Amino acid sequence: MQGRGLIITGHFFCWPSPRAQLNDTDTPVLVHPASWDPLHQPAPGTDSSDIRTDQVLAAVLGRTRARVLLALAEAPHSSTAELARQLDISAASASEHATVLRQAGLTDSRRQQRTVRHSLTPLGNDLLNRPRPLTTGQAPTAPHHAASRALDRR
């Protein structure tokens, strides 16, 4: 390094392994994946005294279901297999969590040939305090399960 020093920095887009940025004139840079858990740490640049929606979701829904909901907010129309890969869970687990979230009216699932695609419903978006995405095509179907029928009668 010829006395040029070394800059070590974390980066959100450096995953899964560190990267080195080297040339003959600039200070070498070692970029490593940022260690930030969105379910347990406030987002960088936000006030840490605020109660995180993600933490509250994890407490109410369970950590994995909260992660599924957040993953669908980031990648609408994800397949069950894509959710499983993204969250590092089994396809059976991803399917089970998506089913429970759909039954609660937070997600919508649509079959597309041999694949099931999941997305947030307006209620799911509201729960995350996120703006509703622009939709094209059909609106999500309202859930028709015993709990929603009981709520409708009130």
N, C-alpha and C positions, 0 to 999 in steps of 0.2 A: 504494500500500500504506500510505500515511500513517504511515510509521515503525513499522509493526507487525512488521517482519522477514519472514523466509521460512523455513519448515521444509521441507527436502528429505529424503525418505526412500525407501528401496527397499521393495518389497512383492512377495511371491510371487504374489499374485492379481491383480496389475496387469499385464496382458499383452494386447496386444503394444506398446502405446504409453503414454506418461506421462499422468497425470490431474492436474488442478488442483482443489483444494478451496478455494473462495473464498466468503466472505460479508462483510458490512459490519463485523463486530465482532471476529472471531477472527483469529489469525495465519494467513495463507495457507499452504497446504500443497501442495507439488508431490510427487506420488507417482510413482516410476518403477519399471519392472520390475526385480526383484532379479536381479543377475547371479550366478547360482550354477549351476555345471555339476555335477550329481550324480555323474557318472562320474569327475570329477577333483578335486572338493573335498569335504571332509567336510560332513555336514549341519550347519546352524547349531545350536549348543547341544550338539554331540557332541565327544568328545575327539579332536582331530586326530591324536593319536599312534597311534590304532587303525588297523589296516589296513582299508581300506574294502572291503566285499564287492563293491561296484560296480567298483572298480579291478581287483580280482582277476578278476572275471568278464570284464571287457574284455580283460585280458591273455590269458585262456584261450580265450574264445569269439570274441573280436573285438569291437570297439566296437559295431557295429551290432547284432549278435546279442544282446549284453548289453543294449542299449537295448530291443530287442524283448521280451526276457524281463522286464525291469523294467516296461515298458509294460503287459504282460499281468498283472503282479502288481497294478498300479494299476487297470486296467480289464479285468477278466476278460470273456471272451466277445466280444472285439473282432473285428470283421471285418478281412479283409485290407486293404480300402480305408481303414478307420478307423486301422489301424496305420500305413499309408503316410502318411496326413494328419498323424497325431500326431507321427511321427518325421521328417517332411519327406523321405521317400524315395519312389521309384516303387512302384506296386502290384506290379510284377514282382519288385522287390527284396524287398519285404515278404513276398511269397509264398515266394520262395526261402529267406529266413531262417527263416520259420515252418516250412517243410518240413524244413530241417536240424535245427531244434530239436525237431520232432516225431520225426524219425528217431532222435534222441539220447534220446528218452523224456522230454524236459523239458516238452513241450507236447502238447496234444491238439487236433485240428482236427475239427470237425463241420460237415457241409454242412447248411444251413438254406435250403431252396429254392434260390435262385441265389447265395447268399452262403455263404462259409466262415467260421465263427467259431472263434477260437483261445482256449485257456485253458491255464493251467499244470497240470501233473500234480502229484501229491504229491512226486515227485522234484524237479520244478522249484521247488516251494515250499521243499523242504528245502535246495536249492542256494542259495536266497536267504535262508536262515535266517529264514523268515517262518512264522507259524502257518498251518496249512492252512485254507482257507475251508470254511465249511459247504456241503456239496453237496446238491443236490436232484436227483432223477432218476437217470439212469444214471451209473455210475462211468466214468472215462476208460478207454479200451481200452489194454491194455499194448502197447508197440511190438513188432512182429514183423518185425524186420529182421535181417540177418546178424550184426551186432555183438551184438545182445541175445541171439540164439540161442547165439553162441559163449560169451558170459558165463554163460548158463544151464548150459552143459555143465561148467563148472568146479566 
